[in-house]
Amino acid sequence: MTTIANVLVGLVALLHVYFLVLEMFLWTTPTGRRVFRTTPEFAQASKALAANQGLYNGFLAAGLAWGLAAGAEGFHIKLFFLSCVIVAGLYGAWTVSRRILYVQALPAFVALVLLHFH
């Protein structure tokens, strides 16, 4: 079960690296605008805000990677960063789009549950 939990933690981390790339580097491109359903005008006007948000997603990914790299001693690190991802996902689902609940919070929640079965 530990291996499955760690694989899922790794996938959550990779998702947040993907979010970082989308928000920091692709925000104003057709790909970024399609993913986030924005207009060219909105994307350009909110570019700095999106880059800041992307940086935070990078920190979440780094924290999850740190927890994985720490092995068994990384349990509490993974617990903390998965909890942060879940809270961010819940807030995003409440304030921006319900889709964030499924894309961000749900995978982190499943990883958190599996992590407790180590």
Biopython code that builds the backbone (N, CA, C, O; Angstrom):
import numpy as np
from Bio.PDB.StructureBuilder import StructureBuilder

atoms = [
    (1, "MET", "N", (0.828, -1.202, 0.000)),
    (1, "MET", "CA", (0.000, 0.000, 0.000)),
    (1, "MET", "C", (0.867, 1.258, 0.000)),
    (1, "MET", "O", (0.489, 2.274, -0.584)),
    (2, "THR", "N", (2.021, 1.193, 0.649)),
    (2, "THR", "CA", (2.924, 2.339, 0.694)),
    (2, "THR", "C", (3.369, 2.725, -0.707)),
    (2, "THR", "O", (3.436, 3.907, -1.042)),
    (3, "THR", "N", (3.671, 1.732, -1.516)),
    (3, "THR", "CA", (4.114, 2.013, -2.883)),
    (3, "THR", "C", (3.013, 2.703, -3.678)),
    (3, "THR", "O", (3.280, 3.666, -4.396)),
    (4, "ILE", "N", (1.790, 2.223, -3.559)),
    (4, "ILE", "CA", (0.669, 2.842, -4.277)),
    (4, "ILE", "C", (0.466, 4.277, -3.801)),
    (4, "ILE", "O", (0.249, 5.176, -4.613)),
    (5, "ALA", "N", (0.535, 4.495, -2.492)),
    (5, "ALA", "CA", (0.382, 5.842, -1.950)),
    (5, "ALA", "C", (1.487, 6.754, -2.479)),
    (5, "ALA", "O", (1.215, 7.887, -2.877)),
    (6, "ASN", "N", (2.724, 6.272, -2.487)),
    (6, "ASN", "CA", (3.836, 7.088, -2.964)),
    (6, "ASN", "C", (3.726, 7.391, -4.455)),
    (6, "ASN", "O", (4.085, 8.483, -4.896)),
    (7, "VAL", "N", (3.235, 6.438, -5.222)),
    (7, "VAL", "CA", (3.021, 6.696, -6.652)),
    (7, "VAL", "C", (1.982, 7.797, -6.819)),
    (7, "VAL", "O", (2.155, 8.693, -7.645)),
    (8, "LEU", "N", (0.920, 7.735, -6.051)),
    (8, "LEU", "CA", (-0.112, 8.766, -6.140)),
    (8, "LEU", "C", (0.407, 10.122, -5.660)),
    (8, "LEU", "O", (0.080, 11.151, -6.250)),
    (9, "VAL", "N", (1.206, 10.132, -4.606)),
    (9, "VAL", "CA", (1.840, 11.380, -4.154)),
    (9, "VAL", "C", (2.700, 11.944, -5.285)),
    (9, "VAL", "O", (2.678, 13.147, -5.545)),
    (10, "GLY", "N", (3.450, 11.080, -5.952)),
    (10, "GLY", "CA", (4.268, 11.514, -7.083)),
    (10, "GLY", "C", (3.438, 12.080, -8.212)),
    (10, "GLY", "O", (3.829, 13.066, -8.838)),
    (11, "LEU", "N", (2.296, 11.467, -8.482)),
    (11, "LEU", "CA", (1.405, 11.980, -9.523)),
    (11, "LEU", "C", (0.839, 13.345, -9.146)),
    (11, "LEU", "O", (0.724, 14.225, -9.999)),
    (12, "VAL", "N", (0.486, 13.527, -7.876)),
    (12, "VAL", "CA", (0.001, 14.833, -7.415)),
    (12, "VAL", "C", (1.113, 15.877, -7.582)),
    (12, "VAL", "O", (0.854, 17.003, -8.007)),
    (13, "ALA", "N", (2.338, 15.499, -7.248)),
    (13, "ALA", "CA", (3.466, 16.414, -7.417)),
    (13, "ALA", "C", (3.645, 16.782, -8.890)),
    (13, "ALA", "O", (3.852, 17.949, -9.223)),
    (14, "LEU", "N", (3.565, 15.783, -9.770)),
    (14, "LEU", "CA", (3.701, 16.051, -11.207)),
    (14, "LEU", "C", (2.570, 16.939, -11.728)),
    (14, "LEU", "O", (2.794, 17.792, -12.587)),
    (15, "LEU", "N", (1.364, 16.741, -11.212)),
    (15, "LEU", "CA", (0.248, 17.625, -11.573)),
    (15, "LEU", "C", (0.581, 19.069, -11.234)),
    (15, "LEU", "O", (0.284, 19.981, -12.007)),
    (16, "HIS", "N", (1.199, 19.275, -10.074)),
    (16, "HIS", "CA", (1.508, 20.641, -9.665)),
    (16, "HIS", "C", (2.678, 21.232, -10.452)),
    (16, "HIS", "O", (2.760, 22.449, -10.617)),
    (17, "VAL", "N", (3.568, 20.393, -10.932)),
    (17, "VAL", "CA", (4.598, 20.878, -11.853)),
    (17, "VAL", "C", (3.915, 21.306, -13.162)),
    (17, "VAL", "O", (4.265, 22.333, -13.743)),
    (18, "TYR", "N", (2.958, 20.526, -13.610)),
    (18, "TYR", "CA", (2.183, 20.871, -14.804)),
    (18, "TYR", "C", (1.451, 22.197, -14.610)),
    (18, "TYR", "O", (1.453, 23.045, -15.503)),
    (19, "PHE", "N", (0.827, 22.377, -13.448)),
    (19, "PHE", "CA", (0.148, 23.645, -13.162)),
    (19, "PHE", "C", (1.147, 24.796, -13.180)),
    (19, "PHE", "O", (0.851, 25.869, -13.706)),
    (20, "LEU", "N", (2.327, 24.578, -12.607)),
    (20, "LEU", "CA", (3.373, 25.607, -12.611)),
    (20, "LEU", "C", (3.694, 26.021, -14.044)),
    (20, "LEU", "O", (3.729, 27.212, -14.353)),
    (21, "VAL", "N", (3.927, 25.053, -14.912)),
    (21, "VAL", "CA", (4.267, 25.355, -16.302)),
    (21, "VAL", "C", (3.126, 26.101, -16.989)),
    (21, "VAL", "O", (3.356, 27.094, -17.680)),
    (22, "LEU", "N", (1.909, 25.627, -16.801)),
    (22, "LEU", "CA", (0.756, 26.300, -17.402)),
    (22, "LEU", "C", (0.632, 27.748, -16.927)),
    (22, "LEU", "O", (0.425, 28.656, -17.732)),
    (23, "GLU", "N", (0.756, 27.952, -15.638)),
    (23, "GLU", "CA", (0.498, 29.281, -15.072)),
    (23, "GLU", "C", (1.677, 30.237, -15.229)),
    (23, "GLU", "O", (1.476, 31.439, -15.403)),
    (24, "MET", "N", (2.889, 29.724, -15.170)),
    (24, "MET", "CA", (4.045, 30.613, -15.257)),
    (24, "MET", "C", (4.502, 30.858, -16.696)),
    (24, "MET", "O", (4.975, 31.948, -17.018)),
    (25, "PHE", "N", (4.362, 29.859, -17.553)),
    (25, "PHE", "CA", (4.957, 29.971, -18.882)),
    (25, "PHE", "C", (3.964, 29.900, -20.042)),
    (25, "PHE", "O", (4.246, 30.411, -21.126)),
    (26, "LEU", "N", (2.819, 29.282, -19.830)),
    (26, "LEU", "CA", (1.870, 29.097, -20.928)),
    (26, "LEU", "C", (0.567, 29.866, -20.748)),
    (26, "LEU", "O", (-0.356, 29.701, -21.546)),
    (27, "TRP", "N", (0.476, 30.683, -19.742)),
    (27, "TRP", "CA", (-0.764, 31.360, -19.398)),
    (27, "TRP", "C", (-1.383, 32.115, -20.570)),
    (27, "TRP", "O", (-2.592, 32.035, -20.788)),
    (28, "THR", "N", (-0.569, 32.844, -21.321)),
    (28, "THR", "CA", (-1.102, 33.670, -22.409)),
    (28, "THR", "C", (-1.105, 32.952, -23.759)),
    (28, "THR", "O", (-1.526, 33.530, -24.761)),
    (29, "THR", "N", (-0.646, 31.715, -23.799)),
    (29, "THR", "CA", (-0.633, 30.964, -25.053)),
    (29, "THR", "C", (-2.001, 30.335, -25.307)),
    (29, "THR", "O", (-2.826, 30.255, -24.397)),
    (30, "PRO", "N", (-2.242, 29.892, -26.532)),
    (30, "PRO", "CA", (-3.522, 29.215, -26.795)),
    (30, "PRO", "C", (-3.761, 28.018, -25.870)),
    (30, "PRO", "O", (-4.893, 27.777, -25.449)),
    (31, "THR", "N", (-2.714, 27.277, -25.556)),
    (31, "THR", "CA", (-2.868, 26.126, -24.654)),
    (31, "THR", "C", (-3.311, 26.575, -23.271)),
    (31, "THR", "O", (-4.278, 26.043, -22.726)),
    (32, "GLY", "N", (-2.620, 27.542, -22.703)),
    (32, "GLY", "CA", (-2.978, 28.049, -21.373)),
    (32, "GLY", "C", (-4.378, 28.639, -21.352)),
    (32, "GLY", "O", (-5.145, 28.403, -20.418)),
    (33, "ARG", "N", (-4.711, 29.410, -22.388)),
    (33, "ARG", "CA", (-6.045, 30.019, -22.429)),
    (33, "ARG", "C", (-7.132, 28.953, -22.584)),
    (33, "ARG", "O", (-8.221, 29.103, -22.029)),
    (34, "ARG", "N", (-6.854, 27.884, -23.325)),
    (34, "ARG", "CA", (-7.840, 26.808, -23.489)),
    (34, "ARG", "C", (-8.052, 26.062, -22.169)),
    (34, "ARG", "O", (-9.188, 25.798, -21.774)),
    (35, "VAL", "N", (-6.961, 25.729, -21.498)),
    (35, "VAL", "CA", (-7.062, 24.984, -20.238)),
    (35, "VAL", "C", (-7.833, 25.791, -19.197)),
    (35, "VAL", "O", (-8.698, 25.255, -18.504)),
    (36, "PHE", "N", (-7.516, 27.079, -19.091)),
    (36, "PHE", "CA", (-8.144, 27.908, -18.062)),
    (36, "PHE", "C", (-9.355, 28.683, -18.569)),
    (36, "PHE", "O", (-9.965, 29.456, -17.829)),
    (37, "ARG", "N", (-9.695, 28.469, -19.834)),
    (37, "ARG", "CA", (-10.894, 29.087, -20.423)),
    (37, "ARG", "C", (-10.900, 30.603, -20.272)),
    (37, "ARG", "O", (-11.868, 31.190, -19.789)),
    (38, "THR", "N", (-9.798, 31.227, -20.696)),
    (38, "THR", "CA", (-9.674, 32.681, -20.594)),
    (38, "THR", "C", (-9.581, 33.308, -21.982)),
    (38, "THR", "O", (-9.259, 32.642, -22.966)),
    (39, "THR", "N", (-9.864, 34.575, -22.031)),
    (39, "THR", "CA", (-9.699, 35.337, -23.267)),
    (39, "THR", "C", (-8.259, 35.837, -23.343)),
    (39, "THR", "O", (-7.569, 35.892, -22.326)),
    (40, "PRO", "N", (-7.803, 36.201, -24.540)),
    (40, "PRO", "CA", (-6.450, 36.764, -24.645)),
    (40, "PRO", "C", (-6.273, 38.017, -23.775)),
    (40, "PRO", "O", (-5.212, 38.226, -23.186)),
    (41, "GLU", "N", (-7.297, 38.825, -23.703)),
    (41, "GLU", "CA", (-7.215, 40.060, -22.909)),
    (41, "GLU", "C", (-7.083, 39.753, -21.419)),
    (41, "GLU", "O", (-6.243, 40.333, -20.731)),
    (42, "PHE", "N", (-7.910, 38.848, -20.933)),
    (42, "PHE", "CA", (-7.838, 38.485, -19.515)),
    (42, "PHE", "C", (-6.504, 37.834, -19.193)),
    (42, "PHE", "O", (-5.889, 38.134, -18.170)),
    (43, "ALA", "N", (-6.056, 36.940, -20.071)),
    (43, "ALA", "CA", (-4.785, 36.249, -19.834)),
    (43, "ALA", "C", (-3.640, 37.247, -19.744)),
    (43, "ALA", "O", (-2.786, 37.136, -18.863)),
    (44, "GLN", "N", (-3.616, 38.205, -20.632)),
    (44, "GLN", "CA", (-2.545, 39.208, -20.604)),
    (44, "GLN", "C", (-2.636, 40.064, -19.342)),
    (44, "GLN", "O", (-1.616, 40.348, -18.714)),
    (45, "ALA", "N", (-3.837, 40.473, -18.970)),
    (45, "ALA", "CA", (-4.017, 41.331, -17.794)),
    (45, "ALA", "C", (-3.696, 40.604, -16.490)),
    (45, "ALA", "O", (-3.307, 41.243, -15.513)),
    (46, "SER", "N", (-3.850, 39.292, -16.457)),
    (46, "SER", "CA", (-3.649, 38.528, -15.221)),
    (46, "SER", "C", (-2.362, 37.697, -15.238)),
    (46, "SER", "O", (-2.184, 36.812, -14.400)),
    (47, "LYS", "N", (-1.485, 37.973, -16.169)),
    (47, "LYS", "CA", (-0.270, 37.178, -16.361)),
    (47, "LYS", "C", (0.595, 37.112, -15.100)),
    (47, "LYS", "O", (1.052, 36.033, -14.723)),
    (48, "ALA", "N", (0.820, 38.242, -14.452)),
    (48, "ALA", "CA", (1.665, 38.260, -13.243)),
    (48, "ALA", "C", (0.993, 37.497, -12.103)),
    (48, "ALA", "O", (1.664, 36.785, -11.356)),
    (49, "LEU", "N", (-0.302, 37.638, -11.966)),
    (49, "LEU", "CA", (-1.041, 36.920, -10.932)),
    (49, "LEU", "C", (-0.953, 35.409, -11.159)),
    (49, "LEU", "O", (-0.748, 34.647, -10.214)),
    (50, "ALA", "N", (-1.105, 34.986, -12.394)),
    (50, "ALA", "CA", (-1.022, 33.560, -12.719)),
    (50, "ALA", "C", (0.381, 33.017, -12.454)),
    (50, "ALA", "O", (0.531, 31.900, -11.960)),
    (51, "ALA", "N", (1.409, 33.806, -12.781)),
    (51, "ALA", "CA", (2.783, 33.359, -12.527)),
    (51, "ALA", "C", (3.022, 33.179, -11.036)),
    (51, "ALA", "O", (3.692, 32.231, -10.626)),
    (52, "ASN", "N", (2.490, 34.067, -10.233)),
    (52, "ASN", "CA", (2.608, 33.946, -8.780)),
    (52, "ASN", "C", (1.918, 32.674, -8.304)),
    (52, "ASN", "O", (2.456, 31.946, -7.469)),
    (53, "GLN", "N", (0.747, 32.411, -8.825)),
    (53, "GLN", "CA", (0.002, 31.197, -8.472)),
    (53, "GLN", "C", (0.780, 29.961, -8.906)),
    (53, "GLN", "O", (0.809, 28.963, -8.186)),
    (54, "GLY", "N", (1.404, 30.019, -10.070)),
    (54, "GLY", "CA", (2.211, 28.907, -10.551)),
    (54, "GLY", "C", (3.386, 28.625, -9.639)),
    (54, "GLY", "O", (3.741, 27.469, -9.407)),
    (55, "LEU", "N", (3.989, 29.682, -9.125)),
    (55, "LEU", "CA", (5.116, 29.512, -8.211)),
    (55, "LEU", "C", (4.669, 28.770, -6.949)),
    (55, "LEU", "O", (5.382, 27.890, -6.466)),
    (56, "TYR", "N", (3.515, 29.111, -6.421)),
    (56, "TYR", "CA", (2.986, 28.406, -5.250)),
    (56, "TYR", "C", (2.749, 26.925, -5.568)),
    (56, "TYR", "O", (3.023, 26.058, -4.738)),
    (57, "ASN", "N", (2.246, 26.643, -6.757)),
    (57, "ASN", "CA", (2.061, 25.247, -7.142)),
    (57, "ASN", "C", (3.398, 24.525, -7.213)),
    (57, "ASN", "O", (3.489, 23.342, -6.888)),
    (58, "GLY", "N", (4.429, 25.235, -7.635)),
    (58, "GLY", "CA", (5.769, 24.648, -7.641)),
    (58, "GLY", "C", (6.252, 24.311, -6.244)),
    (58, "GLY", "O", (6.896, 23.283, -6.038)),
    (59, "PHE", "N", (5.946, 25.170, -5.284)),
    (59, "PHE", "CA", (6.330, 24.885, -3.897)),
    (59, "PHE", "C", (5.598, 23.651, -3.367)),
    (59, "PHE", "O", (6.175, 22.857, -2.625)),
    (60, "LEU", "N", (4.335, 23.491, -3.743)),
    (60, "LEU", "CA", (3.599, 22.290, -3.335)),
    (60, "LEU", "C", (4.247, 21.045, -3.933)),
    (60, "LEU", "O", (4.408, 20.037, -3.246)),
    (61, "ALA", "N", (4.614, 21.113, -5.199)),
    (61, "ALA", "CA", (5.278, 19.981, -5.854)),
    (61, "ALA", "C", (6.616, 19.683, -5.183)),
    (61, "ALA", "O", (6.954, 18.521, -4.955)),
    (62, "ALA", "N", (7.371, 20.723, -4.869)),
    (62, "ALA", "CA", (8.674, 20.528, -4.221)),
    (62, "ALA", "C", (8.509, 19.886, -2.843)),
    (62, "ALA", "O", (9.296, 19.018, -2.465)),
    (63, "GLY", "N", (7.505, 20.303, -2.105)),
    (63, "GLY", "CA", (7.256, 19.725, -0.789)),
    (63, "GLY", "C", (6.890, 18.249, -0.882)),
    (63, "GLY", "O", (7.344, 17.441, -0.073)),
    (64, "LEU", "N", (6.075, 17.902, -1.862)),
    (64, "LEU", "CA", (5.711, 16.497, -2.043)),
    (64, "LEU", "C", (6.923, 15.676, -2.473)),
    (64, "LEU", "O", (7.104, 14.548, -2.013)),
    (65, "ALA", "N", (7.747, 16.234, -3.348)),
    (65, "ALA", "CA", (8.972, 15.540, -3.773)),
    (65, "ALA", "C", (9.920, 15.361, -2.585)),
    (65, "ALA", "O", (10.549, 14.312, -2.447)),
    (66, "TRP", "N", (10.021, 16.366, -1.740)),
    (66, "TRP", "CA", (10.847, 16.276, -0.531)),
    (66, "TRP", "C", (10.349, 15.133, 0.351)),
    (66, "TRP", "O", (11.141, 14.329, 0.842)),
    (67, "GLY", "N", (9.045, 15.067, 0.546)),
    (67, "GLY", "CA", (8.476, 13.992, 1.354)),
    (67, "GLY", "C", (8.772, 12.622, 0.764)),
    (67, "GLY", "O", (9.075, 11.682, 1.498)),
    (68, "LEU", "N", (8.687, 12.502, -0.542)),
    (68, "LEU", "CA", (9.004, 11.227, -1.185)),
    (68, "LEU", "C", (10.485, 10.880, -1.043)),
    (68, "LEU", "O", (10.842, 9.731, -0.786)),
    (69, "ALA", "N", (11.332, 11.880, -1.214)),
    (69, "ALA", "CA", (12.781, 11.651, -1.130)),
    (69, "ALA", "C", (13.217, 11.265, 0.279)),
    (69, "ALA", "O", (14.235, 10.595, 0.451)),
    (70, "ALA", "N", (12.461, 11.679, 1.278)),
    (70, "ALA", "CA", (12.808, 11.385, 2.670)),
    (70, "ALA", "C", (12.464, 9.954, 3.069)),
    (70, "ALA", "O", (12.795, 9.523, 4.173)),
    (71, "GLY", "N", (11.810, 9.223, 2.190)),
    (71, "GLY", "CA", (11.460, 7.835, 2.495)),
    (71, "GLY", "C", (10.427, 7.747, 3.608)),
    (71, "GLY", "O", (9.509, 8.564, 3.686)),
    (72, "ALA", "N", (10.587, 6.747, 4.466)),
    (72, "ALA", "CA", (9.623, 6.534, 5.557)),
    (72, "ALA", "C", (9.564, 7.737, 6.492)),
    (72, "ALA", "O", (8.516, 8.031, 7.067)),
    (73, "GLU", "N", (10.689, 8.430, 6.641)),
    (73, "GLU", "CA", (10.717, 9.609, 7.517)),
    (73, "GLU", "C", (9.955, 10.795, 6.916)),
    (73, "GLU", "O", (9.727, 11.794, 7.598)),
    (74, "GLY", "N", (9.563, 10.687, 5.649)),
    (74, "GLY", "CA", (8.853, 11.776, 4.985)),
    (74, "GLY", "C", (7.344, 11.733, 5.146)),
    (74, "GLY", "O", (6.631, 12.520, 4.523)),
    (75, "PHE", "N", (6.854, 10.824, 5.972)),
    (75, "PHE", "CA", (5.401, 10.684, 6.144)),
    (75, "PHE", "C", (4.746, 12.012, 6.509)),
    (75, "PHE", "O", (3.770, 12.410, 5.874)),
    (76, "HIS", "N", (5.265, 12.699, 7.514)),
    (76, "HIS", "CA", (4.639, 13.945, 7.975)),
    (76, "HIS", "C", (4.802, 15.073, 6.961)),
    (76, "HIS", "O", (3.957, 15.965, 6.875)),
    (77, "ILE", "N", (5.870, 15.032, 6.208)),
    (77, "ILE", "CA", (6.059, 16.034, 5.155)),
    (77, "ILE", "C", (4.981, 15.847, 4.079)),
    (77, "ILE", "O", (4.340, 16.808, 3.655)),
    (78, "LYS", "N", (4.796, 14.603, 3.649)),
    (78, "LYS", "CA", (3.757, 14.312, 2.650)),
    (78, "LYS", "C", (2.378, 14.653, 3.203)),
    (78, "LYS", "O", (1.541, 15.210, 2.493)),
    (79, "LEU", "N", (2.146, 14.324, 4.453)),
    (79, "LEU", "CA", (0.872, 14.631, 5.096)),
    (79, "LEU", "C", (0.595, 16.140, 5.050)),
    (79, "LEU", "O", (-0.499, 16.568, 4.685)),
    (80, "PHE", "N", (1.587, 16.926, 5.420)),
    (80, "PHE", "CA", (1.425, 18.383, 5.428)),
    (80, "PHE", "C", (1.143, 18.920, 4.028)),
    (80, "PHE", "O", (0.186, 19.670, 3.832)),
    (81, "PHE", "N", (1.973, 18.537, 3.050)),
    (81, "PHE", "CA", (1.807, 19.109, 1.717)),
    (81, "PHE", "C", (0.564, 18.597, 1.005)),
    (81, "PHE", "O", (-0.051, 19.345, 0.245)),
    (82, "LEU", "N", (0.177, 17.349, 1.226)),
    (82, "LEU", "CA", (-1.094, 16.881, 0.671)),
    (82, "LEU", "C", (-2.259, 17.650, 1.281)),
    (82, "LEU", "O", (-3.219, 17.980, 0.585)),
    (83, "SER", "N", (-2.180, 17.934, 2.561)),
    (83, "SER", "CA", (-3.232, 18.726, 3.219)),
    (83, "SER", "C", (-3.308, 20.124, 2.616)),
    (83, "SER", "O", (-4.398, 20.656, 2.406)),
    (84, "CYS", "N", (-2.154, 20.715, 2.338)),
    (84, "CYS", "CA", (-2.127, 22.037, 1.689)),
    (84, "CYS", "C", (-2.780, 21.976, 0.312)),
    (84, "CYS", "O", (-3.550, 22.865, -0.052)),
    (85, "VAL", "N", (-2.477, 20.933, -0.449)),
    (85, "VAL", "CA", (-3.071, 20.762, -1.775)),
    (85, "VAL", "C", (-4.589, 20.625, -1.656)),
    (85, "VAL", "O", (-5.327, 21.223, -2.439)),
    (86, "ILE", "N", (-5.050, 19.853, -0.697)),
    (86, "ILE", "CA", (-6.490, 19.655, -0.515)),
    (86, "ILE", "C", (-7.171, 20.975, -0.156)),
    (86, "ILE", "O", (-8.210, 21.308, -0.726)),
    (87, "VAL", "N", (-6.608, 21.716, 0.767)),
    (87, "VAL", "CA", (-7.194, 23.006, 1.158)),
    (87, "VAL", "C", (-7.221, 23.961, -0.033)),
    (87, "VAL", "O", (-8.227, 24.627, -0.276)),
    (88, "ALA", "N", (-6.116, 24.025, -0.772)),
    (88, "ALA", "CA", (-6.072, 24.890, -1.958)),
    (88, "ALA", "C", (-7.109, 24.446, -2.991)),
    (88, "ALA", "O", (-7.767, 25.278, -3.614)),
    (89, "GLY", "N", (-7.250, 23.137, -3.167)),
    (89, "GLY", "CA", (-8.237, 22.625, -4.113)),
    (89, "GLY", "C", (-9.665, 22.917, -3.695)),
    (89, "GLY", "O", (-10.503, 23.265, -4.527)),
    (90, "LEU", "N", (-9.941, 22.775, -2.414)),
    (90, "LEU", "CA", (-11.287, 23.095, -1.915)),
    (90, "LEU", "C", (-11.600, 24.577, -2.086)),
    (90, "LEU", "O", (-12.698, 24.946, -2.502)),
    (91, "TYR", "N", (-10.630, 25.416, -1.765)),
    (91, "TYR", "CA", (-10.839, 26.860, -1.911)),
    (91, "TYR", "C", (-11.024, 27.231, -3.384)),
    (91, "TYR", "O", (-11.894, 28.032, -3.726)),
    (92, "GLY", "N", (-10.202, 26.643, -4.247)),
    (92, "GLY", "CA", (-10.330, 26.896, -5.679)),
    (92, "GLY", "C", (-11.671, 26.429, -6.225)),
    (92, "GLY", "O", (-12.275, 27.099, -7.063)),
    (93, "ALA", "N", (-12.132, 25.284, -5.751)),
    (93, "ALA", "CA", (-13.434, 24.774, -6.188)),
    (93, "ALA", "C", (-14.564, 25.687, -5.727)),
    (93, "ALA", "O", (-15.550, 25.873, -6.441)),
    (94, "TRP", "N", (-14.420, 26.246, -4.552)),
    (94, "TRP", "CA", (-15.451, 27.128, -3.991)),
    (94, "TRP", "C", (-15.454, 28.493, -4.676)),
    (94, "TRP", "O", (-16.516, 29.067, -4.916)),
    (95, "THR", "N", (-14.260, 29.015, -4.994)),
    (95, "THR", "CA", (-14.165, 30.385, -5.502)),
    (95, "THR", "C", (-14.009, 30.505, -7.008)),
    (95, "THR", "O", (-14.329, 31.553, -7.569)),
    (96, "VAL", "N", (-13.528, 29.465, -7.681)),
    (96, "VAL", "CA", (-13.221, 29.582, -9.109)),
    (96, "VAL", "C", (-14.022, 28.603, -9.959)),
    (96, "VAL", "O", (-14.810, 29.013, -10.810)),
    (97, "SER", "N", (-13.818, 27.306, -9.724)),
    (97, "SER", "CA", (-14.465, 26.300, -10.564)),
    (97, "SER", "C", (-14.536, 24.974, -9.823)),
    (97, "SER", "O", (-13.556, 24.542, -9.217)),
    (98, "ARG", "N", (-15.677, 24.339, -9.872)),
    (98, "ARG", "CA", (-15.845, 23.035, -9.230)),
    (98, "ARG", "C", (-14.876, 22.000, -9.814)),
    (98, "ARG", "O", (-14.530, 21.020, -9.154)),
    (99, "ARG", "N", (-14.452, 22.226, -11.035)),
    (99, "ARG", "CA", (-13.508, 21.333, -11.707)),
    (99, "ARG", "C", (-12.223, 21.155, -10.887)),
    (99, "ARG", "O", (-11.618, 20.083, -10.911)),
    (100, "ILE", "N", (-11.810, 22.190, -10.170)),
    (100, "ILE", "CA", (-10.588, 22.135, -9.359)),
    (100, "ILE", "C", (-10.713, 21.076, -8.262)),
    (100, "ILE", "O", (-9.718, 20.472, -7.862)),
    (101, "LEU", "N", (-11.911, 20.858, -7.786)),
    (101, "LEU", "CA", (-12.143, 19.833, -6.771)),
    (101, "LEU", "C", (-11.695, 18.465, -7.281)),
    (101, "LEU", "O", (-11.071, 17.697, -6.548)),
    (102, "TYR", "N", (-12.011, 18.169, -8.519)),
    (102, "TYR", "CA", (-11.700, 16.856, -9.085)),
    (102, "TYR", "C", (-10.268, 16.746, -9.596)),
    (102, "TYR", "O", (-9.654, 15.682, -9.515)),
    (103, "VAL", "N", (-9.745, 17.836, -10.117)),
    (103, "VAL", "CA", (-8.401, 17.816, -10.699)),
    (103, "VAL", "C", (-7.316, 17.929, -9.638)),
    (103, "VAL", "O", (-6.255, 17.318, -9.770)),
    (104, "GLN", "N", (-7.568, 18.704, -8.586)),
    (104, "GLN", "CA", (-6.535, 18.980, -7.596)),
    (104, "GLN", "C", (-6.822, 18.319, -6.246)),
    (104, "GLN", "O", (-5.985, 17.573, -5.736)),
    (105, "ALA", "N", (-7.965, 18.578, -5.676)),
    (105, "ALA", "CA", (-8.231, 18.120, -4.305)),
    (105, "ALA", "C", (-8.465, 16.608, -4.220)),
    (105, "ALA", "O", (-7.953, 15.959, -3.308)),
    (106, "LEU", "N", (-9.215, 16.052, -5.136)),
    (106, "LEU", "CA", (-9.543, 14.621, -5.055)),
    (106, "LEU", "C", (-8.310, 13.711, -5.148)),
    (106, "LEU", "O", (-8.174, 12.808, -4.323)),
    (107, "PRO", "N", (-7.409, 13.912, -6.119)),
    (107, "PRO", "CA", (-6.218, 13.051, -6.138)),
    (107, "PRO", "C", (-5.379, 13.176, -4.857)),
    (107, "PRO", "O", (-4.843, 12.182, -4.367)),
    (108, "ALA", "N", (-5.270, 14.384, -4.324)),
    (108, "ALA", "CA", (-4.514, 14.580, -3.081)),
    (108, "ALA", "C", (-5.210, 13.888, -1.910)),
    (108, "ALA", "O", (-4.551, 13.309, -1.047)),
    (109, "PHE", "N", (-6.534, 13.948, -1.882)),
    (109, "PHE", "CA", (-7.282, 13.290, -0.811)),
    (109, "PHE", "C", (-7.098, 11.771, -0.866)),
    (109, "PHE", "O", (-6.888, 11.126, 0.161)),
    (110, "VAL", "N", (-7.178, 11.214, -2.064)),
    (110, "VAL", "CA", (-6.988, 9.765, -2.210)),
    (110, "VAL", "C", (-5.571, 9.378, -1.769)),
    (110, "VAL", "O", (-5.388, 8.374, -1.081)),
    (111, "ALA", "N", (-4.577, 10.171, -2.164)),
    (111, "ALA", "CA", (-3.192, 9.903, -1.746)),
    (111, "ALA", "C", (-3.060, 9.989, -0.227)),
    (111, "ALA", "O", (-2.362, 9.180, 0.385)),
    (112, "LEU", "N", (-3.726, 10.961, 0.378)),
    (112, "LEU", "CA", (-3.681, 11.122, 1.831)),
    (112, "LEU", "C", (-4.295, 9.917, 2.539)),
    (112, "LEU", "O", (-3.747, 9.423, 3.524)),
    (113, "VAL", "N", (-5.424, 9.453, 2.037)),
    (113, "VAL", "CA", (-6.074, 8.275, 2.628)),
    (113, "VAL", "C", (-5.150, 7.066, 2.509)),
    (113, "VAL", "O", (-4.942, 6.343, 3.483)),
    (114, "LEU", "N", (-4.601, 6.847, 1.322)),
    (114, "LEU", "CA", (-3.709, 5.706, 1.111)),
    (114, "LEU", "C", (-2.446, 5.807, 1.969)),
    (114, "LEU", "O", (-1.915, 4.799, 2.435)),
    (115, "LEU", "N", (-1.989, 7.010, 2.163)),
    (115, "LEU", "CA", (-0.789, 7.236, 2.981)),
    (115, "LEU", "C", (-1.008, 6.750, 4.412)),
    (115, "LEU", "O", (-0.065, 6.298, 5.060)),
    (116, "HIS", "N", (-2.215, 6.835, 4.899)),
    (116, "HIS", "CA", (-2.513, 6.395, 6.258)),
    (116, "HIS", "C", (-2.566, 4.877, 6.407)),
    (116, "HIS", "O", (-2.631, 4.365, 7.525)),
    (117, "PHE", "N", (-2.539, 4.158, 5.289)),
    (117, "PHE", "CA", (-2.544, 2.691, 5.337)),
    (117, "PHE", "C", (-1.158, 2.105, 5.183)),
    (117, "PHE", "O", (-1.015, 0.937, 4.822)),
    (118, "HIS", "N", (-0.123, 2.908, 5.456)),
    (118, "HIS", "CA", (1.245, 2.412, 5.270)),
    (118, "HIS", "C", (1.513, 1.360, 6.256)),
    (118, "HIS", "O", (2.610, 0.802, 6.280)),
]
sb = StructureBuilder()
sb.init_structure("model")
sb.init_model(0)
sb.init_chain("A")
sb.init_seg("    ")
for serial, (resi, resn, name, xyz) in enumerate(atoms, 1):
    if name == "N":
        sb.init_residue(resn, " ", resi, " ")
    sb.init_atom(name, np.array(xyz, "f"), 0.0, 1.0, " ", f" {name:<3s}", serial, name[0])
structure = sb.get_structure()
